[in-house]
Amino acid sequence: MIQSPCNKICTLNSNNICIGCGRSRAEIGGWSQFPDQEKAQVVKRAKARLETMGAAKAPAKARS
């Protein structure tokens, strides 16, 4: 059984991606119906999205 990546920060950004777990609106809605193989893929995609979103939010380093 694959655990949901939900961390109770349920807010969608302008691309309909949850800023808390990284899942799309469709992935959130379909989670309970997905087989474990699909859930594993969703978790992988969500993690990659969060990493990309984090990089986009990271402030630029000041030059010395």
OpenMM code with the backbone's topology and positions (N, CA, C; nanometers):
from openmm import Vec3, app, unit

residues = "MET ILE GLN SER PRO CYS ASN LYS ILE CYS THR LEU ASN SER ASN ASN ILE CYS ILE GLY CYS GLY ARG SER ARG ALA GLU ILE GLY GLY TRP SER GLN PHE PRO ASP GLN GLU LYS ALA GLN VAL VAL LYS ARG ALA LYS ALA ARG LEU GLU THR MET GLY ALA ALA LYS ALA PRO ALA LYS ALA ARG SER".split()
positions = [
    Vec3(0.0847, -0.1180, 0.0000),
    Vec3(0.0000, 0.0000, 0.0000),
    Vec3(0.0889, 0.1239, 0.0000),
    Vec3(0.0619, 0.2143, -0.0912),
    Vec3(0.1379, 0.3386, -0.1046),
    Vec3(0.0642, 0.4480, -0.0277),
    Vec3(0.1351, 0.5151, 0.0615),
    Vec3(0.0762, 0.6233, 0.1405),
    Vec3(0.0609, 0.7488, 0.0548),
    Vec3(-0.0440, 0.8220, 0.0782),
    Vec3(-0.0655, 0.9496, 0.0108),
    Vec3(0.0443, 1.0473, 0.0524),
    Vec3(0.0948, 1.1268, -0.0426),
    Vec3(0.1959, 1.2265, -0.0078),
    Vec3(0.1364, 1.3531, 0.0551),
    Vec3(0.0066, 1.3549, 0.0757),
    Vec3(-0.0593, 1.4722, 0.1330),
    Vec3(0.0032, 1.5075, 0.2681),
    Vec3(0.0336, 1.6355, 0.2856),
    Vec3(0.0886, 1.6814, 0.4125),
    Vec3(0.0042, 1.7941, 0.4733),
    Vec3(-0.1220, 1.7980, 0.4305),
    Vec3(-0.2220, 1.8911, 0.4841),
    Vec3(-0.1941, 2.0377, 0.4513),
    Vec3(-0.1148, 2.0627, 0.3471),
    Vec3(-0.0963, 2.1978, 0.2955),
    Vec3(-0.1663, 2.1985, 0.1597),
    Vec3(-0.2962, 2.2057, 0.1623),
    Vec3(-0.3780, 2.1822, 0.0430),
    Vec3(-0.4115, 2.3134, -0.0275),
    Vec3(-0.3176, 2.3595, -0.1086),
    Vec3(-0.3363, 2.4825, -0.1843),
    Vec3(-0.2844, 2.4597, -0.3248),
    Vec3(-0.3697, 2.4850, -0.4237),
    Vec3(-0.3286, 2.4684, -0.5630),
    Vec3(-0.2700, 2.5989, -0.6154),
    Vec3(-0.1631, 2.5873, -0.6939),
    Vec3(-0.1063, 2.7063, -0.7570),
    Vec3(-0.1796, 2.7347, -0.8881),
    Vec3(-0.1309, 2.8291, -0.9650),
    Vec3(-0.1981, 2.8675, -1.0902),
    Vec3(-0.1969, 2.7567, -1.1952),
    Vec3(-0.1125, 2.6565, -1.1773),
    Vec3(-0.1064, 2.5421, -1.2692),
    Vec3(-0.1847, 2.4223, -1.2169),
    Vec3(-0.2662, 2.4426, -1.1129),
    Vec3(-0.3443, 2.3360, -1.0492),
    Vec3(-0.2566, 2.2252, -0.9927),
    Vec3(-0.1429, 2.2651, -0.9362),
    Vec3(-0.0527, 2.1734, -0.8663),
    Vec3(-0.0545, 2.2122, -0.7193),
    Vec3(-0.0698, 2.1135, -0.6319),
    Vec3(-0.0713, 2.1401, -0.4885),
    Vec3(0.0685, 2.1822, -0.4435),
    Vec3(0.0776, 2.2956, -0.3742),
    Vec3(0.2081, 2.3429, -0.3278),
    Vec3(0.2579, 2.2628, -0.2072),
    Vec3(0.1700, 2.1850, -0.1469),
    Vec3(0.2090, 2.1034, -0.0324),
    Vec3(0.2666, 1.9692, -0.0719),
    Vec3(0.1974, 1.8981, -0.1626),
    Vec3(0.2404, 1.7619, -0.1966),
    Vec3(0.2911, 1.7473, -0.3398),
    Vec3(0.2629, 1.8436, -0.4263),
    Vec3(0.3119, 1.8378, -0.5635),
    Vec3(0.2235, 1.7634, -0.6610),
    Vec3(0.1086, 1.7124, -0.6138),
    Vec3(0.0189, 1.6411, -0.7053),
    Vec3(-0.0694, 1.7389, -0.7819),
    Vec3(-0.1118, 1.6964, -0.9009),
    Vec3(-0.2066, 1.7747, -0.9796),
    Vec3(-0.3474, 1.7543, -0.9229),
    Vec3(-0.4373, 1.8406, -0.9653),
    Vec3(-0.5770, 1.8279, -0.9226),
    Vec3(-0.6314, 1.6900, -0.9593),
    Vec3(-0.6012, 1.6433, -1.0801),
    Vec3(-0.6496, 1.5119, -1.1259),
    Vec3(-0.5897, 1.3985, -1.0428),
    Vec3(-0.4618, 1.4110, -1.0079),
    Vec3(-0.3971, 1.3070, -0.9272),
    Vec3(-0.4550, 1.3021, -0.7858),
    Vec3(-0.4862, 1.4168, -0.7316),
    Vec3(-0.5477, 1.4212, -0.5986),
    Vec3(-0.6859, 1.3560, -0.6041),
    Vec3(-0.7640, 1.3939, -0.7033),
    Vec3(-0.9001, 1.3424, -0.7163),
    Vec3(-0.9063, 1.1931, -0.7437),
    Vec3(-0.8080, 1.1413, -0.8167),
    Vec3(-0.8111, 1.0006, -0.8534),
    Vec3(-0.7340, 0.9090, -0.7605),
    Vec3(-0.6676, 0.9655, -0.6612),
    Vec3(-0.5763, 0.8879, -0.5763),
    Vec3(-0.6373, 0.7588, -0.5227),
    Vec3(-0.7555, 0.7665, -0.4666),
    Vec3(-0.8136, 0.6478, -0.4022),
    Vec3(-0.8487, 0.5374, -0.5023),
    Vec3(-0.8588, 0.5708, -0.6291),
    Vec3(-0.8928, 0.4719, -0.7313),
    Vec3(-0.7695, 0.4151, -0.8019),
    Vec3(-0.6540, 0.4782, -0.7853),
    Vec3(-0.5339, 0.4344, -0.8552),
    Vec3(-0.4784, 0.3052, -0.7950),
    Vec3(-0.4292, 0.2150, -0.8795),
    Vec3(-0.3569, 0.0978, -0.8273),
    Vec3(-0.2211, 0.1443, -0.7731),
    Vec3(-0.1572, 0.0618, -0.6925),
    Vec3(-0.0303, 0.1004, -0.6300),
    Vec3(0.0766, 0.1415, -0.7309),
    Vec3(0.0804, 0.0770, -0.8450),
    Vec3(0.1803, 0.1125, -0.9466),
    Vec3(0.1619, 0.2568, -0.9922),
    Vec3(0.0384, 0.2988, -1.0148),
    Vec3(0.0110, 0.4362, -1.0561),
    Vec3(0.0390, 0.5331, -0.9413),
    Vec3(0.0043, 0.4939, -0.8190),
    Vec3(0.0337, 0.5796, -0.7029),
    Vec3(0.1834, 0.6048, -0.6910),
    Vec3(0.2637, 0.5016, -0.7133),
    Vec3(0.4091, 0.5169, -0.7061),
    Vec3(0.4583, 0.6163, -0.8109),
    Vec3(0.4002, 0.6110, -0.9292),
    Vec3(0.4375, 0.7052, -1.0349),
    Vec3(0.3951, 0.8477, -0.9986),
    Vec3(0.2767, 0.8612, -0.9401),
    Vec3(0.2279, 0.9925, -0.8970),
    Vec3(0.3232, 1.0512, -0.7930),
    Vec3(0.3635, 0.9706, -0.6957),
    Vec3(0.4553, 1.0177, -0.5910),
    Vec3(0.5864, 1.0638, -0.6540),
    Vec3(0.6366, 0.9908, -0.7510),
    Vec3(0.7611, 1.0268, -0.8183),
    Vec3(0.7461, 1.1600, -0.8926),
    Vec3(0.6366, 1.1745, -0.9675),
    Vec3(0.6133, 1.2997, -1.0409),
    Vec3(0.5941, 1.4174, -0.9455),
    Vec3(0.5207, 1.3932, -0.8364),
    Vec3(0.4942, 1.4990, -0.7393),
    Vec3(0.6244, 1.5473, -0.6752),
    Vec3(0.7117, 1.4547, -0.6422),
    Vec3(0.8399, 1.4918, -0.5817),
    Vec3(0.9203, 1.5782, -0.6780),
    Vec3(0.9227, 1.5405, -0.8042),
    Vec3(0.9957, 1.6178, -0.9049),
    Vec3(0.9353, 1.7575, -0.9199),
    Vec3(0.8032, 1.7662, -0.9173),
    Vec3(0.7381, 1.8975, -0.9269),
    Vec3(0.7750, 1.9864, -0.8091),
    Vec3(0.7721, 1.9287, -0.6885),
    Vec3(0.8067, 2.0071, -0.5698),
    Vec3(0.9506, 2.0575, -0.5782),
    Vec3(1.0406, 1.9733, -0.6271),
    Vec3(1.1798, 2.0156, -0.6419),
    Vec3(1.1897, 2.1304, -0.7407),
    Vec3(1.1174, 2.1217, -0.8515),
    Vec3(1.1178, 2.2283, -0.9509),
    Vec3(1.0561, 2.3557, -0.8941),
    Vec3(0.9455, 2.3410, -0.8233),
    Vec3(0.8792, 2.4577, -0.7639),
    Vec3(0.9690, 2.5215, -0.6585),
    Vec3(1.0394, 2.4408, -0.5820),
    Vec3(1.1301, 2.4935, -0.4803),
    Vec3(1.2440, 2.5721, -0.5431),
    Vec3(1.2949, 2.5216, -0.6540),
    Vec3(1.4030, 2.5904, -0.7237),
    Vec3(1.3529, 2.7227, -0.7807),
    Vec3(1.2286, 2.7243, -0.8262),
    Vec3(1.1723, 2.8469, -0.8819),
    Vec3(1.1490, 2.9515, -0.7730),
    Vec3(1.1219, 2.9064, -0.6495),
    Vec3(1.0956, 2.9980, -0.5392),
    Vec3(1.2224, 3.0438, -0.4681),
    Vec3(1.3314, 2.9713, -0.4861),
    Vec3(1.4537, 3.0020, -0.4122),
    Vec3(1.5054, 3.1402, -0.4503),
    Vec3(1.5390, 3.2206, -0.3517),
    Vec3(1.5918, 3.3542, -0.3828),
    Vec3(1.7307, 3.3432, -0.4459),
    Vec3(1.7600, 3.4385, -0.5315),
    Vec3(1.8912, 3.4412, -0.5947),
    Vec3(1.9961, 3.4740, -0.4890),
    Vec3(2.1116, 3.4108, -0.5002),
    Vec3(2.2182, 3.4367, -0.4040),
    Vec3(2.2813, 3.5723, -0.4346),
    Vec3(2.3079, 3.6467, -0.3293),
    Vec3(2.3729, 3.7769, -0.3462),
    Vec3(2.5190, 3.7565, -0.3817),
    Vec3(2.5667, 3.8411, -0.4695),
    Vec3(2.7081, 3.8337, -0.5062),
    Vec3(2.7908, 3.9119, -0.4046),
    Vec3(2.9095, 3.8613, -0.3757),
    Vec3(2.9957, 3.9308, -0.2794),
    Vec3(3.0883, 4.0248, -0.3495),
] * unit.nanometer
topology = app.Topology()
chain = topology.addChain("A")
for resn in residues:
    res = topology.addResidue(resn, chain)
    for name in ("N", "CA", "C"):
        topology.addAtom(name, app.Element.getBySymbol(name[0]), res)
